[in-house]
Amino acid sequence: MEGSSWGGSEDLWYGTALLALEKGINVQVCVKEWDNLSDKIKNLQRNGAQIVFREKPPKITFRKIINRLAYQKTNLGYLTNFRIGYPGKIKSFKPDAMLISQGATFDFFFISYLYHYIQRTKTPYSLISQWNVENGGILNTGTINRIKNTFNWSNFYFVAERNLLTAERQYGGTLHNSKVVSNLSDFSGLEPGNWPAETGYLKLACIGRLDCRTKGQDILFEALSSEQFKNIKFEINLYGSGDDHEHLKALVAYYGLSDKIFFKGHIHDRNEIWANNHMLILPSISEGTSLALQECMLKGRPALATDVGDSAKLVIDNKTGFLASVCSVNALQKSLTQLFNTPIDDLKVMGNNASIHANAIVIRNSSELILNDLIASASLAKK
């Protein structure tokens, strides 16, 4: 992950790595170097993983020169994660199989040093796609050719079926050996619990990176500023951080929502979040399958979400929550109106429905499935 030291997109590979260590398998974890090391990385270290940090990029223009040369040579647009010395650390470990977790679907094909290492050594590798843009994202000819020339991954995991279908549309063909898995690996404490103490008004958690480009918080704020909601008492608590924090704070003031929207930062204890909020609101512009949405519903809470990624598989409108057709002011206002007109007792019924439904469709053994696939691909390569 490039944007922050930890996020929901890390959960699946982390669970797989931890399970491998528990089984006595040697694990090397390659992550970006951050000033504040994630507690999860520290936990992997304590359990015996070898942690390799991708060095911080040089601040000189050498990187820009390399990127320009890569663009001219490959027609890929850019060369991501250029790190001096990093490939040697992988080479010395001599992995039997590699699992590459991508924030976006086709990131791997832009990471030239890793791409060439795998092609040269014939190391079995599998890919995880955590997210895909729903509109556009059409691949250029250079990228399509590179994918065709690298059609040898062992498995390509998607955390949302819709992301997979979108990827095949962007690529213009079938992506073989693709599987849909759940990105939720830690199910501890995800049982329905008591609702917050009665306050006379709804408290909604908005959980995720503060990133207007993909998470849509700015559009939600505009929707909430409508005159039709002025006299409705509610509270929205934002959990997370991101580059758009200051802009979103300014929008709260601009729209006159300072008494209704609050920034809570990172809360590591998800039970604390659900002890203080009735439900989730997720105005995403694009998604994979939101961890927060799965956790919310397993906890027995309804959600208001947009129809992106696989959210519609979880949120059945007026049964397990409220589904806005798209992240737009009009669509969100329509779903918000439904929400604010729904009695609290009916929301509790929705929460119970949400728990039953989520337990029926959320895959609980994805880390085990991936680890078994990695072991099988490594064994096959040795024959």
Summary of the structure (lengths in Angstrom):
residues: 383
radius of gyration: 21.8
end to end distance: 33.8
largest distance: 70.0
contacts: 1200
relative contact order: 0.12
helix: 44%
strand: 15%
